[in-house]
Amino acid sequence: MEIGGVVVAKLDCGQTVVLTPGQGNLPALPWGLTVVRVSDNAAVLATHVVRLPQWLVARRGFQPALAYAEPAGTFAPCAS
């Protein structure tokens, strides 16, 4: 995950991270958020974040998206 072109988190399948404006190296909102797939360095989501909380929802076969509510249901296992 990049904010303003700066890598702020790297996640593997099943990992979570909480990003809080103003903590660590994170700027205040709004953010220019880009989610980059590590395997090929392709941007899979580029958006502006103007309010929180939001959840990144990434499901196999669908484009990743941000949601204002925590996704319901159980998470699929990671591929081995």
N, C-alpha and C positions, 0 to 999 in steps of 0.2 A: 504494500500500500504506500502510495506517495501522496504527500500534501505539499502543494506548491513546488513540485519537482524534487522534493526531498524524501527519501525512503524513511518511513516512520515505523513500519512493521513488516515482518516477513512471517507468513503463517503456512503451516502444513495442514493437510486435511485433518479436521477434528480439533484444531487449536482455536482459541479465542483470544481476543485482545480488546481492552477498553481504551479508547483514545479520548483524552480530556483536554479541551482547549486551555492553553496557558500552562499546562504541566509538561515538564521535561522540555523537549525541543519543539513542542506543538504551538503554533500560533493561535491567536484568537480567531473565532469565526468571522467571516465566512471562509470556508476552505475550498480550494480547487483539488478535489480528491480523484486520484487515478488508481485503479486496481490493475496490477500487471501480473500476467501469468509468468511464472519463473521459467518454465520449460522452453518458451520461445520468445520471451520478453515482449509479448503482445499485450497492449492495453485492452482489457475486457470490459472496463467501465470507466468512464470519465464524466464527472458531474460536479456541481457546486453544492456544498453542504452549508445551509444557512441556519439550521436549528437541529438540536439534539433532544432526546436520544433517537438514534436510527440504528438499524441492524442491516448488515450486508447479508443478503440471501443469495447463495450460489447453489443451484441444483443442477445435477447432470442433465444435459439436454436443453437447458434454458440459459438465457443471458443473465449474468449477475445483476442484481438490482438492490436499491436501498428501500427499506420499509420502516414506517414510523411505529410499528408494533412488533413485538417479538414474535417470530414465526411459531405457529402452533404445530403440535405433532412431534413425532420422534425423528431423530436424524438418521439418515442412511449411514451404514458403515462405510469407512474409507476403503478404497480399492487396495488390495495388497500387492 
